[in-house]
Amino acid sequence: MEILYHSTRTEGNPVTASKAILKGLADDGGLFVPERIPALDRSLEELSHMTYGEVAYEVMKLYFTDFTEEELKGCIARAYDSKFDTEVIAPLVEADGAYYLELFHGATIAFKDMALSILPHLLTTSARKNHVTKEIVILTATSGDTGKAALSGFADVEGTRIIVFYPKNGVSPIQEKQMVTQKGKNTYVVGIHGNFDDAQTGVKQMFADKELAAYMAEKGFQFSSANSINIGRLIPQVAYYVYAYVKLLEEEKIKAGEAVNFVVPTGNFGNILAAFYAKQMGLPVHKLICASNENKVLYDFFTTGTYDRNREFMLTSSPSMDILVSSNLERLIYRIAGDDPDKNRELMSELRQDGRYTITEEMKAQLADFYGNYASEEETARTIHDLYDKTGYVIDTHTAVASCVYKKYLKDTGDASVSVIASTASPYKFTRSVMKAIDEKYDHMSDFDLVDRLSEISGTAVPRAIEEIRTAPVLHDHVCDKTEMKQTVLEFLGI
């Protein structure tokens, strides 16, 4: 059964999966959603004997229905290969009563690799399928991890250029070093004077600029997105939730049909939305536990039914979650509004104009699948310390937010369901925050000395991604004001 995609903001004009991937954002500023959520068509038992790549195919084939089997399997094979430091791709590690789904074994040691390893292949395949002759310009805003993962995925991919904007003082030193040392003749990195929401707003404005699109087309370019607003980013993330479940089944940690909880550290809402889609496909999921840091706009939303970005923006030790406008939440809002684009458009208009909106009681009742909570900076650090002290297992700051919120959920509910915590980044990506949490004495050491000490205390090898940037030269030093993003793009493209 073919699945088409339409905007969350208007009815009609559905497009194929490949066209939705190419466009990234719908013409009306909405996000592409599948006209229906397909059901898994292989049994959980069958899936439990499959490799990661095989499970990914069984999930993605149901959504990307205009791709041939050969095309999709080719994209998957090129994505989940030796770039990952384990053949398992996404291992499960048991620690202190929960399972940590390690999503950071790819080229840039963050969960974004799980989708951004395959997106360039989906995009270039989509371009061929649709006879696109223009050069594709990937325009991306990052709060830290998407940037490097997208740069790594698209570096020197023929027919593409990639421009990444990040908040100049809003990412970790390792995250910044990863981006500004990126090789590739088609890669551009820009620090902006502003926060992630400013970067994301600037990118969205360029996507919505019809005059700019016409000018770009005239010069032989077209925009696409590598942010989680692109359906080609979201759907590959669904696969790892299915994989986690069937691996627990294979290892006899659960029985077939037994519901599990997924705990997800959440900023832009794409990662937990993928878990929601997995549940909608028939995966036995009890609760989707949405973990926020001190930028707790999502916690407040799940508690009150009001989304309100009118608040102080906090810089935290989990910078990839330092977000006040969670773009992917729009897909959930559309869903709980009964797939009503008019209601969704009305709420998004309120958000744009007033910075807030309130959902109806009927909509709020449909959020029963979700539990929201948050972790303070102090709680995040204590969670890293206590888990290491108790088990020897070291987690990063974002994973610690999720782990802390899981403990709060247990205390609130007493729910004994098997729980999987999405471990979204390697502790090596946030060494200073992690090591300081374990012991204050480490704070005087240099970043790379901390890397070596982390390797010693955790008994893990320093990832390739870190070794590569120890001595790598800075190749990107462009900085601009948040008001100059459009001009910067035109300068990079030489038009």
Protein Blocks (a to p, Z undefined) as FASTA:
>chain_A
ZZddddfkbgejiacfklmmmnopafkopacddfbdcddfbdfklmmmpcfklmmmmmmm
mmmmmbcfklmmmmmmmmmmmkbcbfklpacddeehiacddfklbfnopaklmmmmmmmm
mmmmmmmmnopabdcddddddehlmmmmmmmmmgopghiacdddddfklccfklmmmmmm
pgcjkbccdddeddfklmmmmmmmmmmmmklmmmmmmnopacddfbfkbmklmmmmmmmm
mmmmmmmmmnopacehiacddddddfklmmmmmmmmmmmnopacfbdcddddfklmlmmm
mmnopacfbbcddddfblmlmcfbdfklmmmmmmmnoopaklmmmmmmmmmmnopacddf
klmmmmmmpccddddfklmmmmmmmmmmmnopacdfklmmmmmmmmmmmmmnopabdcdd
ddfbdfklmmmmmmmmmomklmmpcfklmmmmmmmmnopacdfklmmmmmgccfbfcdcd
fklmmmmmmmmnoZZ
